């Protein structure tokens, strides 16, 4: 990671240093970002002391003080708390005019702009929980005031914990929610179901779970590293009239693709509902 350039603001304040925020700045530090240029805030002094000891970052319980020292702020508080937190920070934000990054689900850029006083560069980020182990997938949307240099900084921050995909319409973050934001739970459910099937077939629970988890891990790694698309990888596993083909035909006959489509659309629709609720 390259530092000390105009594309890399000197100080980044994480307002609300929960699991996702700490995963992001932890990944940044591991990739070489200087810990002394990261400020983390939380209400609990114990939480902050633990972050200081683990990462060497600067900490404070005073959000406004953190903003006053920052070129970039990352809003990581719960969506239900965002309105009050932003209104309290508005004077400091207007004086400093930092790049504002939100990782809160459902809070639109218009809402953030309004609550923080206006005329700000804002990026919305939809990360997912595998960011906690360095293999996340984040969807990003930037308002018109965000510069190319600020986009580059965001890429640096989030590629430290996974991959980054930009969307050109804010509404597409709801699609991101339906695919990658909620997606890890879909795979966990499939692992649960595969484990249960193994037990029904006579395996002990521990063996069934290890096999299911490792198989999912291996398939994902193959898909990630292969030059072939997933459909081709599937075809290569399916010998004609073999065991895998029989299983795949069962999935197809039960409408697996339609089930996944309905589930992703349901998640996306709920994301849109939450945005409307939180905006009021």
C-alpha positions as CSV (number, residue, x, y, z in Angstrom):
1,X,0.0,0.0,0.0
2,X,1.4,3.4,-1.0
3,X,1.2,6.3,1.5
4,X,2.2,9.9,1.8
5,X,0.6,10.9,-1.5
6,X,-2.2,13.3,-2.4
7,X,-4.4,10.2,-3.0
8,X,-4.0,9.1,0.6
9,X,-5.4,11.5,3.2
10,X,-3.3,11.6,6.3
11,X,-5.8,10.7,9.0
12,X,-8.8,8.4,9.0
13,X,-11.3,8.5,11.8
14,X,-13.5,5.4,12.3
15,X,-16.7,6.6,14.1
16,X,-17.9,3.5,15.9
17,X,-15.1,0.9,15.9
18,X,-17.2,-2.3,15.9
19,X,-16.3,-5.6,14.2
20,X,-16.5,-4.3,10.6
21,X,-14.6,-1.1,11.2
22,X,-11.9,-2.8,13.1
23,X,-11.6,-5.5,10.4
24,X,-11.1,-2.7,7.8
25,X,-8.5,-0.7,9.7
26,X,-6.9,-4.0,10.9
27,X,-6.5,-5.1,7.3
28,X,-5.1,-1.7,6.3
29,X,-2.5,-1.8,9.1
30,X,-1.5,-5.3,8.1
31,X,-1.1,-4.1,4.5
32,X,1.2,-1.3,5.7
33,X,-1.0,1.7,6.6
34,X,0.5,3.6,9.5
35,X,-1.5,2.9,12.7
36,X,-0.8,6.3,14.1
37,X,-2.9,7.9,11.3
38,X,-6.0,6.0,12.3
39,X,-8.4,7.2,15.0
40,X,-11.0,4.9,16.4
41,X,-14.0,5.9,18.5
42,X,-16.4,3.9,20.7
43,X,-18.5,4.5,23.8
44,X,-16.7,1.9,25.8
45,X,-13.3,2.7,27.2
46,X,-12.5,-1.1,27.5
47,X,-13.2,-1.5,23.8
48,X,-10.9,1.4,23.0
49,X,-8.1,0.1,25.2
50,X,-8.3,-3.3,23.5
51,X,-8.0,-1.7,20.1
52,X,-5.0,0.4,21.2
53,X,-3.3,-2.7,22.5
54,X,-4.1,-4.8,19.4
55,X,-3.6,-2.3,16.6
56,X,-1.7,0.6,18.0
57,X,-4.3,3.1,16.8
58,X,-5.3,6.4,18.4
59,X,-8.6,6.2,20.3
60,X,-11.1,8.5,21.8
61,X,-14.7,8.5,23.2
62,X,-15.2,12.0,21.6
63,X,-16.5,11.7,18.1
64,X,-16.3,15.4,17.3
65,X,-12.6,15.5,18.4
66,X,-11.9,12.6,16.1
67,X,-13.6,14.4,13.2
68,X,-11.7,17.6,13.9
69,X,-8.4,15.7,13.3
70,X,-9.5,13.7,10.3
71,X,-9.3,14.0,6.5
72,X,-11.6,11.0,6.1
73,X,-14.3,9.7,8.5
74,X,-15.8,6.2,8.4
75,X,-19.3,6.1,9.9
76,X,-19.7,2.6,11.4
77,X,-22.5,3.2,13.9
78,X,-25.7,1.2,13.8
79,X,-28.2,2.5,11.2
80,X,-30.7,3.4,13.9
81,X,-28.1,5.6,15.6
82,X,-26.9,7.3,12.5
83,X,-29.3,10.3,12.5
84,X,-28.4,11.4,16.0
85,X,-24.6,10.8,15.5
86,X,-24.5,12.7,12.3
87,X,-26.4,15.7,13.7
88,X,-24.0,15.9,16.6
89,X,-21.1,15.7,14.2
90,X,-22.4,18.2,11.7
91,X,-20.6,21.3,13.0
92,X,-17.2,19.5,13.1
93,X,-17.8,18.0,9.7
94,X,-18.8,21.3,8.1
95,X,-15.6,22.9,9.5
96,X,-13.3,20.1,8.4
97,X,-15.1,18.9,5.2
98,X,-13.7,15.4,5.3
99,X,-14.5,12.6,2.9
100,X,-17.4,10.8,4.5
101,X,-17.7,7.0,4.2
102,X,-20.7,5.1,5.5
103,X,-20.8,1.4,6.1
104,X,-24.3,1.5,7.6
105,X,-26.9,-0.5,5.7
106,X,-29.9,1.4,4.4
107,X,-28.8,5.0,5.0
108,X,-28.8,6.9,1.7
109,X,-26.3,9.5,0.7
110,X,-29.1,12.1,0.6
111,X,-29.9,11.4,4.2
112,X,-26.2,11.6,5.2
113,X,-25.8,14.9,3.3
114,X,-28.8,16.4,5.0
115,X,-27.9,15.3,8.5
116,X,-24.3,16.4,8.2
117,X,-25.1,19.8,6.7
118,X,-24.5,19.4,3.0
119,X,-21.8,19.9,0.3
120,X,-19.8,16.8,1.2
121,X,-18.0,14.1,-0.7
122,X,-19.8,10.9,0.4
123,X,-19.1,7.2,-0.4
124,X,-21.5,4.5,0.7
125,X,-20.1,1.0,1.3
126,X,-21.8,-2.3,1.5
127,X,-19.2,-4.7,2.9
128,X,-19.9,-8.3,4.1
129,X,-18.9,-10.3,7.1
130,X,-16.1,-12.3,5.4
131,X,-14.2,-9.0,5.5
132,X,-13.5,-10.0,9.1
133,X,-11.2,-12.8,7.8
134,X,-9.8,-10.8,4.9
135,X,-12.0,-12.3,2.1
136,X,-14.8,-9.7,2.0
137,X,-16.8,-8.4,-1.0
138,X,-17.7,-4.7,-0.9
139,X,-20.0,-2.7,-3.1
140,X,-19.4,1.0,-3.3
141,X,-21.2,4.1,-4.6
142,X,-19.7,7.6,-4.7
143,X,-21.5,11.0,-5.0
144,X,-20.4,13.5,-7.6
145,X,-18.2,15.4,-5.2
146,X,-15.9,12.4,-4.7
147,X,-12.6,12.7,-6.5
148,X,-10.6,10.1,-8.3
149,X,-8.0,10.3,-5.6
150,X,-10.7,9.6,-2.9
151,X,-11.9,6.6,-4.9
152,X,-8.4,5.3,-5.0
153,X,-8.0,5.7,-1.3
154,X,-11.3,3.7,-0.8
155,X,-9.9,1.0,-3.1
156,X,-6.8,0.8,-0.9
157,X,-8.7,0.6,2.3
158,X,-11.1,-2.1,1.2
159,X,-8.8,-4.3,-0.9
160,X,-7.0,-4.9,2.3
161,X,-9.9,-7.0,3.4
162,X,-11.3,-8.4,0.1
163,X,-12.5,-7.2,-3.3
164,X,-14.2,-3.9,-4.3
165,X,-16.9,-3.4,-6.9
166,X,-18.2,0.1,-7.7
167,X,-21.7,0.8,-8.9
168,X,-22.8,3.9,-10.8
169,X,-26.3,4.1,-9.3
170,X,-26.9,4.2,-5.5
171,X,-30.0,1.9,-5.9
172,X,-27.7,-0.9,-7.1
173,X,-26.4,-1.2,-3.6
174,X,-29.6,-2.9,-2.8
175,X,-28.7,-5.5,-5.4
176,X,-25.3,-5.8,-3.8
177,X,-27.0,-6.4,-0.5
178,X,-29.0,-9.2,-2.0
179,X,-26.0,-10.9,-3.5
180,X,-22.9,-10.3,-1.3
181,X,-24.2,-8.4,1.7
182,X,-26.6,-11.1,2.8
183,X,-24.9,-13.8,0.7
184,X,-22.6,-15.3,3.3
185,X,-25.7,-16.5,5.2
186,X,-26.9,-18.3,2.0
187,X,-23.7,-20.3,1.9
188,X,-23.9,-21.0,5.7
189,X,-27.4,-22.4,5.2
190,X,-26.2,-24.6,2.3
191,X,-23.4,-25.9,4.5
192,X,-26.0,-26.6,7.2
193,X,-28.2,-28.5,4.8
194,X,-25.2,-30.5,3.4
195,X,-24.1,-31.4,6.9
196,X,-27.6,-32.6,7.7
197,X,-27.7,-34.6,4.5
198,X,-24.4,-36.3,5.5
199,X,-25.8,-37.2,8.9
200,X,-28.9,-38.7,7.2
201,X,-26.6,-40.8,5.0
202,X,-24.9,-42.2,8.1
203,X,-21.9,-39.9,8.7
204,X,-21.3,-38.7,12.2
205,X,-22.0,-35.0,12.7
206,X,-18.4,-33.8,13.1
207,X,-17.3,-35.6,9.9
208,X,-20.3,-34.4,8.0
209,X,-19.6,-30.8,9.0
210,X,-15.9,-30.9,8.2
211,X,-16.6,-32.4,4.8
212,X,-19.3,-29.8,4.0
213,X,-17.2,-26.8,5.1
214,X,-14.0,-27.9,3.3
215,X,-16.0,-28.7,0.2
216,X,-17.5,-25.2,0.2
217,X,-14.1,-23.7,0.8
218,X,-12.5,-25.7,-2.0
219,X,-15.2,-24.9,-4.5
220,X,-15.0,-21.2,-3.8
221,X,-11.2,-21.2,-4.1
222,X,-11.4,-23.1,-7.4
223,X,-14.0,-20.6,-8.7
224,X,-11.9,-17.7,-7.5
225,X,-8.6,-18.8,-9.1
226,X,-9.9,-20.6,-12.3
227,X,-9.9,-19.0,-15.7
228,X,-13.2,-20.8,-16.4
229,X,-16.7,-19.5,-15.3
230,X,-18.5,-21.4,-12.6
231,X,-20.9,-23.0,-15.1
232,X,-17.9,-24.6,-16.9
233,X,-16.4,-25.8,-13.6
234,X,-19.8,-27.4,-12.8
235,X,-19.9,-29.1,-16.1
236,X,-16.4,-30.5,-15.6
237,X,-17.4,-32.2,-12.4
238,X,-20.6,-33.7,-13.9
239,X,-19.6,-36.9,-15.7
240,X,-22.4,-38.1,-18.0
241,X,-24.9,-40.2,-16.1
242,X,-22.6,-40.0,-13.0
243,X,-23.3,-39.3,-9.4
244,X,-22.8,-35.5,-9.5
245,X,-25.0,-35.1,-12.6
246,X,-27.8,-37.0,-10.7
247,X,-27.5,-34.6,-7.8
248,X,-27.4,-31.5,-10.0
249,X,-30.5,-32.7,-11.9
250,X,-32.3,-33.0,-8.6
251,X,-31.4,-29.4,-7.7
252,X,-32.5,-28.2,-11.1
253,X,-35.8,-30.2,-10.9
254,X,-36.5,-28.6,-7.5
255,X,-36.0,-25.1,-8.9
256,X,-32.8,-24.2,-7.1
257,X,-32.1,-21.3,-9.4
258,X,-35.5,-19.8,-9.0
259,X,-35.2,-20.2,-5.2
260,X,-31.9,-18.3,-5.2
261,X,-33.4,-15.6,-7.4
262,X,-36.4,-15.1,-5.1
263,X,-34.2,-15.0,-2.0
264,X,-31.8,-12.4,-3.4
265,X,-34.8,-10.2,-4.6
266,X,-36.3,-10.5,-1.1
267,X,-33.1,-9.3,0.5
268,X,-32.8,-6.5,-2.0
269,X,-36.4,-5.4,-1.5
270,X,-35.9,-5.4,2.3
271,X,-32.8,-3.2,1.9
272,X,-35.0,-0.7,-0.1
273,X,-37.6,-0.8,2.7
274,X,-35.0,-0.1,5.4
275,X,-33.7,2.8,3.4
276,X,-37.2,4.4,3.3
277,X,-37.8,3.7,7.0
278,X,-34.5,5.1,8.1
279,X,-34.9,8.2,6.0
280,X,-38.0,9.2,7.9
